[in-house]
Amino acid sequence: MAGHRVTAVTAPAPATRRDVLVGVAAGLAAWLGMAGWGLLGAALAGFGAAATPAAVALAVGGSAGITEGMGPVAVSGSISVLPLGVSLVGAVLLAVPLTSWHRVAGAAAVFTAGLVVLPFLPAGRLEVRFWPTVLGGLLWLAVVLGIRVALWWQPKVRQVVTVLLGAAGLASVVGALASVAGGARVLGTMVLAAPNLLCIALTRGLGTPWTVRGPNLPLPTVDTGGLGPIAAPVWPLVVVSAAIAVLIAVFAGWHAPWVTALCFGAMAVLGGAHVAFHAGFFDIDLGVSGNVLDAAGGGLLAGAAAGLLVQGVRYWHRQRT
Protein backbone atom coordinates (compact mmCIF):
# COMPACT_ATOMS: atom_id res chain seq x y z
CA MET A 1 0.00 0.00 0.00
CA ALA A 2 1.09 3.52 -0.72
CA GLY A 3 2.75 5.27 2.16
CA HIS A 4 3.76 2.07 3.94
CA ARG A 5 7.19 0.44 3.87
CA VAL A 6 7.25 -3.29 3.52
CA THR A 7 10.24 -4.90 5.24
CA ALA A 8 11.24 -8.27 3.89
CA VAL A 9 12.26 -10.92 6.40
CA THR A 10 15.11 -13.05 5.12
CA ALA A 11 16.53 -16.25 6.52
CA PRO A 12 20.12 -16.30 7.77
CA ALA A 13 22.66 -16.87 5.04
CA PRO A 14 23.64 -20.52 4.52
CA ALA A 15 27.26 -19.66 5.33
CA THR A 16 26.21 -18.24 8.70
CA ARG A 17 24.22 -21.34 9.60
CA ARG A 18 27.07 -23.54 8.47
CA ASP A 19 29.54 -21.59 10.61
CA VAL A 20 27.31 -21.95 13.68
CA LEU A 21 27.05 -25.70 13.08
CA VAL A 22 30.83 -25.97 12.72
CA GLY A 23 31.19 -24.15 16.04
CA VAL A 24 28.70 -26.52 17.68
CA ALA A 25 30.65 -29.48 16.29
CA ALA A 26 33.89 -27.99 17.66
CA GLY A 27 32.36 -27.71 21.12
CA LEU A 28 31.14 -31.31 21.00
CA ALA A 29 34.52 -32.51 19.70
CA ALA A 30 36.29 -30.76 22.58
CA TRP A 31 34.11 -32.49 25.18
CA LEU A 32 34.38 -35.90 23.51
CA GLY A 33 38.13 -35.56 23.05
CA MET A 34 38.70 -34.61 26.68
CA ALA A 35 36.42 -37.41 27.86
CA GLY A 36 38.24 -40.00 25.77
CA TRP A 37 41.71 -38.79 26.74
CA GLY A 38 40.72 -38.46 30.40
CA LEU A 39 39.21 -41.96 30.38
CA LEU A 40 42.41 -43.42 28.93
CA GLY A 41 44.64 -41.64 31.43
CA ALA A 42 42.48 -42.27 34.49
CA ALA A 43 42.08 -45.97 33.70
CA LEU A 44 45.78 -46.54 33.02
CA ALA A 45 46.92 -44.52 36.05
CA GLY A 46 44.80 -46.68 38.35
CA PHE A 47 42.13 -44.13 39.26
CA GLY A 48 39.42 -46.07 37.45
CA ALA A 49 37.23 -45.15 34.51
CA ALA A 50 34.64 -43.65 36.88
CA ALA A 51 37.04 -40.79 37.60
CA THR A 52 36.76 -39.51 34.02
CA PRO A 53 34.24 -36.70 34.76
CA ALA A 54 36.48 -35.46 37.57
CA ALA A 55 39.53 -35.54 35.30
CA VAL A 56 37.68 -33.52 32.66
CA ALA A 57 36.37 -31.04 35.25
CA LEU A 58 39.87 -30.49 36.59
CA ALA A 59 41.20 -30.11 33.04
CA VAL A 60 38.97 -27.08 32.44
CA GLY A 61 39.93 -25.42 35.71
CA GLY A 62 37.22 -26.93 37.88
CA SER A 63 37.39 -28.57 41.27
CA ALA A 64 36.65 -32.05 42.59
CA GLY A 65 35.98 -33.37 46.05
CA ILE A 66 37.55 -36.66 47.10
CA THR A 67 37.00 -39.11 49.93
CA GLU A 68 39.56 -41.61 51.18
CA GLY A 69 39.43 -44.13 53.98
CA MET A 70 42.48 -44.16 56.27
CA GLY A 71 41.80 -46.93 58.78
CA PRO A 72 38.95 -45.88 61.07
CA VAL A 73 39.10 -42.24 59.92
CA ALA A 74 37.26 -40.93 56.87
CA VAL A 75 39.22 -38.24 55.06
CA SER A 76 37.44 -35.79 52.77
CA GLY A 77 38.77 -32.87 50.85
CA SER A 78 39.31 -31.24 47.48
CA ILE A 79 41.86 -31.49 44.74
CA SER A 80 43.01 -28.68 42.45
CA VAL A 81 45.28 -29.63 39.59
CA LEU A 82 45.12 -29.00 35.87
CA PRO A 83 45.87 -32.25 33.96
CA LEU A 84 47.30 -30.41 30.97
CA GLY A 85 47.30 -33.48 28.74
CA VAL A 86 43.50 -33.44 28.85
CA SER A 87 43.32 -29.64 28.75
CA LEU A 88 45.41 -29.32 25.61
CA VAL A 89 43.42 -31.98 23.76
CA GLY A 90 40.24 -30.05 24.46
CA ALA A 91 41.77 -26.68 23.65
CA VAL A 92 43.11 -27.82 20.28
CA LEU A 93 39.88 -29.57 19.23
CA LEU A 94 37.87 -26.53 20.28
CA ALA A 95 40.05 -23.80 18.81
CA VAL A 96 41.27 -25.13 15.45
CA PRO A 97 37.92 -24.98 13.57
CA LEU A 98 37.03 -21.50 14.90
CA THR A 99 37.77 -19.18 11.99
CA SER A 100 34.83 -16.79 12.37
CA TRP A 101 32.79 -15.13 15.12
CA HIS A 102 29.75 -17.26 14.30
CA ARG A 103 31.79 -20.40 14.90
CA VAL A 104 33.06 -18.97 18.17
CA ALA A 105 29.51 -18.29 19.32
CA GLY A 106 28.34 -21.81 18.50
CA ALA A 107 31.31 -23.42 20.25
CA ALA A 108 30.93 -21.21 23.33
CA ALA A 109 27.24 -22.08 23.67
CA VAL A 110 27.85 -25.84 23.50
CA PHE A 111 30.82 -25.71 25.82
CA THR A 112 28.93 -23.67 28.40
CA ALA A 113 26.05 -26.14 28.31
CA GLY A 114 28.51 -28.95 28.92
CA LEU A 115 29.90 -27.16 31.96
CA VAL A 116 26.44 -27.10 33.52
CA VAL A 117 25.90 -30.82 32.88
CA LEU A 118 29.37 -32.06 33.91
CA PRO A 119 28.99 -31.73 37.73
CA PHE A 120 25.94 -34.02 37.67
CA LEU A 121 27.77 -36.96 36.06
CA PRO A 122 28.80 -39.81 38.39
CA ALA A 123 32.51 -39.52 39.23
CA GLY A 124 33.26 -42.51 41.47
CA ARG A 125 35.07 -41.35 44.64
CA LEU A 126 35.61 -37.90 43.17
CA GLU A 127 32.71 -35.40 43.34
CA VAL A 128 32.70 -32.69 40.69
CA ARG A 129 31.85 -29.38 42.37
CA PHE A 130 29.31 -27.26 40.55
CA TRP A 131 30.22 -23.59 40.95
CA PRO A 132 34.01 -23.98 40.96
CA THR A 133 33.74 -26.08 37.80
CA VAL A 134 31.35 -23.74 36.00
CA LEU A 135 33.31 -20.60 36.89
CA GLY A 136 36.69 -22.22 36.26
CA GLY A 137 35.43 -23.64 32.98
CA LEU A 138 34.17 -20.26 31.81
CA LEU A 139 37.58 -18.75 32.56
CA TRP A 140 39.26 -21.63 30.69
CA LEU A 141 36.92 -21.05 27.74
CA ALA A 142 37.65 -17.32 27.72
CA VAL A 143 41.41 -17.95 27.69
CA VAL A 144 41.20 -20.50 24.86
CA LEU A 145 38.93 -18.29 22.76
CA GLY A 146 41.10 -15.25 23.49
CA ILE A 147 44.19 -17.05 22.26
CA ARG A 148 42.29 -18.27 19.19
CA VAL A 149 41.17 -14.74 18.31
CA ALA A 150 44.74 -13.49 18.78
CA LEU A 151 45.88 -16.13 16.30
CA TRP A 152 43.67 -14.55 13.64
CA TRP A 153 45.52 -11.25 13.74
CA GLN A 154 49.03 -12.05 15.01
CA PRO A 155 51.07 -14.64 13.10
CA LYS A 156 53.78 -14.38 15.75
CA VAL A 157 51.34 -15.60 18.38
CA ARG A 158 50.56 -18.59 16.17
CA GLN A 159 54.23 -19.45 15.87
CA VAL A 160 54.90 -19.15 19.61
CA VAL A 161 51.86 -21.31 20.39
CA THR A 162 53.13 -23.86 17.87
CA VAL A 163 56.48 -24.01 19.69
CA LEU A 164 54.79 -24.60 23.06
CA LEU A 165 52.36 -27.20 21.70
CA GLY A 166 55.23 -28.95 19.95
CA ALA A 167 57.18 -29.09 23.21
CA ALA A 168 54.13 -30.51 25.00
CA GLY A 169 53.68 -33.12 22.30
CA LEU A 170 57.35 -34.09 22.51
CA ALA A 171 57.05 -34.42 26.28
CA SER A 172 54.10 -36.78 25.80
CA VAL A 173 56.09 -38.90 23.36
CA VAL A 174 59.06 -39.10 25.75
CA GLY A 175 56.69 -40.04 28.55
CA ALA A 176 55.08 -42.75 26.43
CA LEU A 177 58.51 -44.21 25.68
CA ALA A 178 59.32 -44.17 29.39
CA SER A 179 56.20 -46.20 30.05
CA VAL A 180 57.73 -49.13 28.16
CA ALA A 181 59.75 -49.86 31.28
CA GLY A 182 57.41 -48.27 33.81
CA GLY A 183 54.17 -49.92 32.78
CA ALA A 184 50.56 -48.81 32.49
CA ARG A 185 50.57 -46.47 35.49
CA VAL A 186 53.42 -44.43 34.03
CA LEU A 187 51.65 -44.27 30.67
CA GLY A 188 48.47 -43.09 32.39
CA THR A 189 50.41 -40.38 34.18
CA MET A 190 51.92 -39.19 30.92
CA VAL A 191 48.55 -39.18 29.16
CA LEU A 192 47.14 -36.94 31.89
CA ALA A 193 50.09 -34.84 32.95
CA ALA A 194 53.16 -35.01 30.68
CA PRO A 195 52.80 -31.26 29.90
CA ASN A 196 52.64 -30.56 33.66
CA LEU A 197 55.97 -32.30 34.13
CA LEU A 198 57.33 -30.29 31.20
CA CYS A 199 56.23 -27.03 32.89
CA ILE A 200 58.13 -28.00 36.03
CA ALA A 201 61.19 -29.07 34.04
CA LEU A 202 61.40 -25.91 31.93
CA THR A 203 60.94 -23.51 34.84
CA ARG A 204 63.48 -25.41 36.94
CA GLY A 205 65.88 -25.04 34.03
CA LEU A 206 65.68 -21.27 34.54
CA GLY A 207 66.28 -21.56 38.27
CA THR A 208 62.69 -21.49 39.54
CA PRO A 209 62.43 -23.25 42.92
CA TRP A 210 59.67 -25.83 43.30
CA THR A 211 58.53 -27.05 46.67
CA VAL A 212 56.65 -30.16 47.74
CA ARG A 213 54.69 -29.75 50.94
CA GLY A 214 52.68 -32.07 53.14
CA PRO A 215 53.18 -35.26 55.15
CA ASN A 216 53.80 -38.64 53.58
CA LEU A 217 50.30 -40.12 53.68
CA PRO A 218 48.83 -43.20 51.97
CA LEU A 219 46.86 -41.14 49.46
CA PRO A 220 46.42 -41.72 45.70
CA THR A 221 49.71 -41.09 43.92
CA VAL A 222 50.97 -41.04 40.34
CA ASP A 223 53.99 -42.86 38.98
CA THR A 224 56.34 -40.95 36.67
CA GLY A 225 58.72 -43.82 36.01
CA GLY A 226 61.79 -41.93 37.19
CA LEU A 227 60.96 -38.85 35.10
CA GLY A 228 60.06 -36.68 38.10
CA PRO A 229 61.42 -33.25 37.05
CA ILE A 230 61.68 -31.89 40.59
CA ALA A 231 64.41 -34.37 41.50
CA ALA A 232 66.09 -34.36 38.07
CA PRO A 233 69.60 -32.90 37.56
CA VAL A 234 69.35 -29.24 36.61
CA TRP A 235 71.86 -29.00 33.76
CA PRO A 236 69.83 -31.00 31.17
CA LEU A 237 66.82 -28.85 32.06
CA VAL A 238 68.89 -25.69 31.47
CA VAL A 239 69.66 -26.87 27.93
CA VAL A 240 66.01 -27.60 27.15
CA SER A 241 64.81 -24.31 28.66
CA ALA A 242 67.40 -22.35 26.68
CA ALA A 243 66.33 -24.08 23.47
CA ILE A 244 62.69 -23.16 24.08
CA ALA A 245 63.65 -19.55 24.86
CA VAL A 246 65.63 -19.30 21.62
CA LEU A 247 62.74 -20.74 19.59
CA ILE A 248 60.38 -18.20 21.14
CA ALA A 249 62.85 -15.43 20.33
CA VAL A 250 63.07 -16.56 16.69
CA PHE A 251 59.36 -15.90 16.24
CA ALA A 252 58.69 -13.16 18.79
CA GLY A 253 61.62 -10.93 17.75
CA TRP A 254 62.15 -7.96 20.05
CA HIS A 255 59.05 -8.98 22.01
CA ALA A 256 60.89 -12.10 23.20
CA PRO A 257 61.60 -10.94 26.80
CA TRP A 258 58.01 -10.29 27.84
CA VAL A 259 56.61 -13.18 25.78
CA THR A 260 59.05 -15.60 27.43
CA ALA A 261 58.31 -14.11 30.85
CA LEU A 262 54.58 -14.62 30.28
CA CYS A 263 55.06 -18.21 29.06
CA PHE A 264 57.32 -19.31 31.90
CA GLY A 265 55.24 -17.51 34.54
CA ALA A 266 52.18 -19.34 33.24
CA MET A 267 54.06 -22.64 33.42
CA ALA A 268 54.72 -22.10 37.11
CA VAL A 269 51.00 -21.60 37.66
CA LEU A 270 49.78 -24.45 35.45
CA GLY A 271 52.28 -27.07 36.54
CA GLY A 272 51.38 -27.03 40.24
CA ALA A 273 48.87 -29.05 42.23
CA HIS A 274 47.11 -28.70 45.56
CA VAL A 275 45.15 -31.15 47.69
CA ALA A 276 43.37 -30.12 50.90
CA PHE A 277 42.08 -32.84 53.24
CA HIS A 278 40.14 -32.78 56.48
CA ALA A 279 40.45 -35.67 58.90
CA GLY A 280 38.56 -35.21 62.13
CA PHE A 281 39.97 -32.06 63.75
CA PHE A 282 43.00 -31.96 61.45
CA ASP A 283 43.53 -30.07 58.19
CA ILE A 284 46.07 -31.55 55.80
CA ASP A 285 47.56 -29.64 52.86
CA LEU A 286 49.61 -31.35 50.21
CA GLY A 287 50.89 -29.98 46.96
CA VAL A 288 53.65 -28.94 44.63
CA SER A 289 54.13 -25.33 43.61
CA GLY A 290 56.63 -23.13 41.83
CA ASN A 291 57.52 -19.50 42.47
CA VAL A 292 55.67 -17.56 39.77
CA LEU A 293 57.72 -14.36 40.12
CA ASP A 294 60.98 -16.29 39.85
CA ALA A 295 59.69 -18.11 36.77
CA ALA A 296 58.57 -14.88 35.10
CA GLY A 297 61.82 -13.13 36.02
CA GLY A 298 63.90 -16.02 34.72
CA GLY A 299 61.83 -16.02 31.55
CA LEU A 300 62.38 -12.28 31.14
CA LEU A 301 66.17 -12.64 31.40
CA ALA A 302 66.26 -15.74 29.22
CA GLY A 303 64.06 -14.06 26.63
CA ALA A 304 66.27 -10.98 26.57
CA ALA A 305 69.42 -13.06 26.16
CA ALA A 306 67.83 -15.26 23.50
CA GLY A 307 66.49 -12.19 21.68
CA LEU A 308 69.93 -10.59 21.58
CA LEU A 309 71.43 -13.85 20.35
CA VAL A 310 68.87 -14.27 17.58
CA GLN A 311 69.11 -10.64 16.46
CA GLY A 312 72.91 -10.86 16.54
CA VAL A 313 72.89 -13.96 14.34
CA ARG A 314 70.48 -12.31 11.92
CA TYR A 315 72.66 -9.19 11.75
CA TRP A 316 75.76 -11.31 11.13
CA HIS A 317 73.92 -13.22 8.40
CA ARG A 318 72.85 -9.99 6.69
CA GLN A 319 76.43 -8.69 6.76
CA ARG A 320 77.71 -11.92 5.25
CA THR A 321 75.21 -11.82 2.42
C-alpha positions in Angstrom: 0.0 0.0 0.0 1.1 3.5 -0.7 2.8 5.3 2.2 3.8 2.1 3.9 7.2 0.4 3.9 7.3 -3.3 3.5 10.2 -4.9 5.2 11.2 -8.3 3.9 12.3 -10.9 6.4 15.1 -13.0 5.1 16.5 -16.3 6.5 20.1 -16.3 7.8 22.7 -16.9 5.0 23.6 -20.5 4.5 27.3 -19.7 5.3 26.2 -18.2 8.7 24.2 -21.3 9.6 27.1 -23.5 8.5 29.5 -21.6 10.6 27.3 -22.0 13.7 27.0 -25.7 13.1 30.8 -26.0 12.7 31.2 -24.1 16.0 28.7 -26.5 17.7 30.6 -29.5 16.3 33.9 -28.0 17.7 32.4 -27.7 21.1 31.1 -31.3 21.0 34.5 -32.5 19.7 36.3 -30.8 22.6 34.1 -32.5 25.2 34.4 -35.9 23.5 38.1 -35.6 23.0 38.7 -34.6 26.7 36.4 -37.4 27.9 38.2 -40.0 25.8 41.7 -38.8 26.7 40.7 -38.5 30.4 39.2 -42.0 30.4 42.4 -43.4 28.9 44.6 -41.6 31.4 42.5 -42.3 34.5 42.1 -46.0 33.7 45.8 -46.5 33.0 46.9 -44.5 36.0 44.8 -46.7 38.3 42.1 -44.1 39.3 39.4 -46.1 37.4 37.2 -45.2 34.5 34.6 -43.7 36.9 37.0 -40.8 37.6 36.8 -39.5 34.0 34.2 -36.7 34.8 36.5 -35.5 37.6 39.5 -35.5 35.3 37.7 -33.5 32.7 36.4 -31.0 35.2 39.9 -30.5 36.6 41.2 -30.1 33.0 39.0 -27.1 32.4 39.9 -25.4 35.7 37.2 -26.9 37.9 37.4 -28.6 41.3 36.6 -32.1 42.6 36.0 -33.4 46.0 37.6 -36.7 47.1 37.0 -39.1 49.9 39.6 -41.6 51.2 39.4 -44.1 54.0 42.5 -44.2 56.3 41.8 -46.9 58.8 38.9 -45.9 61.1 39.1 -42.2 59.9 37.3 -40.9 56.9 39.2 -38.2 55.1 37.4 -35.8 52.8 38.8 -32.9 50.9 39.3 -31.2 47.5 41.9 -31.5 44.7 43.0 -28.7 42.4 45.3 -29.6 39.6 45.1 -29.0 35.9 45.9 -32.2 34.0 47.3 -30.4 31.0 47.3 -33.5 28.7 43.5 -33.4 28.8 43.3 -29.6 28.8 45.4 -29.3 25.6 43.4 -32.0 23.8 40.2 -30.1 24.5 41.8 -26.7 23.6 43.1 -27.8 20.3 39.9 -29.6 19.2 37.9 -26.5 20.3 40.0 -23.8 18.8 41.3 -25.1 15.5 37.9 -25.0 13.6 37.0 -21.5 14.9 37.8 -19.2 12.0 34.8 -16.8 12.4 32.8 -15.1 15.1 29.8 -17.3 14.3 31.8 -20.4 14.9 33.1 -19.0 18.2 29.5 -18.3 19.3 28.3 -21.8 18.5 31.3 -23.4 20.2 30.9 -21.2 23.3 27.2 -22.1 23.7 27.8 -25.8 23.5 30.8 -25.7 25.8 28.9 -23.7 28.4 26.0 -26.1 28.3 28.5 -29.0 28.9 29.9 -27.2 32.0 26.4 -27.1 33.5 25.9 -30.8 32.9 29.4 -32.1 33.9 29.0 -31.7 37.7 25.9 -34.0 37.7 27.8 -37.0 36.1 28.8 -39.8 38.4 32.5 -39.5 39.2 33.3 -42.5 41.5 35.1 -41.3 44.6 35.6 -37.9 43.2 32.7 -35.4 43.3 32.7 -32.7 40.7 31.9 -29.4 42.4 29.3 -27.3 40.6 30.2 -23.6 41.0 34.0 -24.0 41.0 33.7 -26.1 37.8 31.4 -23.7 36.0 33.3 -20.6 36.9 36.7 -22.2 36.3 35.4 -23.6 33.0 34.2 -20.3 31.8 37.6 -18.7 32.6 39.3 -21.6 30.7 36.9 -21.1 27.7 37.7 -17.3 27.7 41.4 -17.9 27.7 41.2 -20.5 24.9 38.9 -18.3 22.8 41.1 -15.3 23.5 44.2 -17.1 22.3 42.3 -18.3 19.2 41.2 -14.7 18.3 44.7 -13.5 18.8 45.9 -16.1 16.3 43.7 -14.5 13.6 45.5 -11.3 13.7 49.0 -12.1 15.0 51.1 -14.6 13.1 53.8 -14.4 15.7 51.3 -15.6 18.4 50.6 -18.6 16.2 54.2 -19.4 15.9 54.9 -19.2 19.6 51.9 -21.3 20.4 53.1 -23.9 17.9 56.5 -24.0 19.7 54.8 -24.6 23.1 52.4 -27.2 21.7 55.2 -29.0 19.9 57.2 -29.1 23.2 54.1 -30.5 25.0 53.7 -33.1 22.3 57.3 -34.1 22.5 57.0 -34.4 26.3 54.1 -36.8 25.8 56.1 -38.9 23.4 59.1 -39.1 25.7 56.7 -40.0 28.5 55.1 -42.8 26.4 58.5 -44.2 25.7 59.3 -44.2 29.4 56.2 -46.2 30.0 57.7 -49.1 28.2 59.8 -49.9 31.3 57.4 -48.3 33.8 54.2 -49.9 32.8 50.6 -48.8 32.5 50.6 -46.5 35.5 53.4 -44.4 34.0 51.7 -44.3 30.7 48.5 -43.1 32.4 50.4 -40.4 34.2 51.9 -39.2 30.9 48.6 -39.2 29.2 47.1 -36.9 31.9 50.1 -34.8 32.9 53.2 -35.0 30.7 52.8 -31.3 29.9 52.6 -30.6 33.7 56.0 -32.3 34.1 57.3 -30.3 31.2 56.2 -27.0 32.9 58.1 -28.0 36.0 61.2 -29.1 34.0 61.4 -25.9 31.9 60.9 -23.5 34.8 63.5 -25.4 36.9 65.9 -25.0 34.0 65.7 -21.3 34.5 66.3 -21.6 38.3 62.7 -21.5 39.5 62.4 -23.2 42.9 59.7 -25.8 43.3 58.5 -27.1 46.7 56.7 -30.2 47.7 54.7 -29.8 50.9 52.7 -32.1 53.1 53.2 -35.3 55.1 53.8 -38.6 53.6 50.3 -40.1 53.7 48.8 -43.2 52.0 46.9 -41.1 49.5 46.4 -41.7 45.7 49.7 -41.1 43.9 51.0 -41.0 40.3 54.0 -42.9 39.0 56.3 -40.9 36.7 58.7 -43.8 36.0 61.8 -41.9 37.2 61.0 -38.8 35.1 60.1 -36.7 38.1 61.4 -33.3 37.1 61.7 -31.9 40.6 64.4 -34.4 41.5 66.1 -34.4 38.1 69.6 -32.9 37.6 69.4 -29.2 36.6 71.9 -29.0 33.8 69.8 -31.0 31.2 66.8 -28.9 32.1 68.9 -25.7 31.5 69.7 -26.9 27.9 66.0 -27.6 27.2 64.8 -24.3 28.7 67.4 -22.4 26.7 66.3 -24.1 23.5 62.7 -23.2 24.1 63.6 -19.5 24.9 65.6 -19.3 21.6 62.7 -20.7 19.6 60.4 -18.2 21.1 62.9 -15.4 20.3 63.1 -16.6 16.7 59.4 -15.9 16.2 58.7 -13.2 18.8 61.6 -10.9 17.8 62.1 -8.0 20.0 59.1 -9.0 22.0 60.9 -12.1 23.2 61.6 -10.9 26.8 58.0 -10.3 27.8 56.6 -13.2 25.8 59.0 -15.6 27.4 58.3 -14.1 30.9 54.6 -14.6 30.3 55.1 -18.2 29.1 57.3 -19.3 31.9 55.2 -17.5 34.5 52.2 -19.3 33.2 54.1 -22.6 33.4 54.7 -22.1 37.1 51.0 -21.6 37.7 49.8 -24.4 35.4 52.3 -27.1 36.5 51.4 -27.0 40.2 48.9 -29.1 42.2 47.1 -28.7 45.6 45.1 -31.2 47.7 43.4 -30.1 50.9 42.1 -32.8 53.2 40.1 -32.8 56.5 40.4 -35.7 58.9 38.6 -35.2 62.1 40.0 -32.1 63.7 43.0 -32.0 61.4 43.5 -30.1 58.2 46.1 -31.6 55.8 47.6 -29.6 52.9 49.6 -31.3 50.2 50.9 -30.0 47.0 53.6 -28.9 44.6 54.1 -25.3 43.6 56.6 -23.1 41.8 57.5 -19.5 42.5 55.7 -17.6 39.8 57.7 -14.4 40.1 61.0 -16.3 39.9 59.7 -18.1 36.8 58.6 -14.9 35.1 61.8 -13.1 36.0 63.9 -16.0 34.7 61.8 -16.0 31.5 62.4 -12.3 31.1 66.2 -12.6 31.4 66.3 -15.7 29.2 64.1 -14.1 26.6 66.3 -11.0 26.6 69.4 -13.1 26.2 67.8 -15.3 23.5 66.5 -12.2 21.7 69.9 -10.6 21.6 71.4 -13.9 20.3 68.9 -14.3 17.6 69.1 -10.6 16.5 72.9 -10.9 16.5 72.9 -14.0 14.3 70.5 -12.3 11.9 72.7 -9.2 11.7 75.8 -11.3 11.1 73.9 -13.2 8.4 72.9 -10.0 6.7 76.4 -8.7 6.8 77.7 -11.9 5.2 75.2 -11.8 2.4 
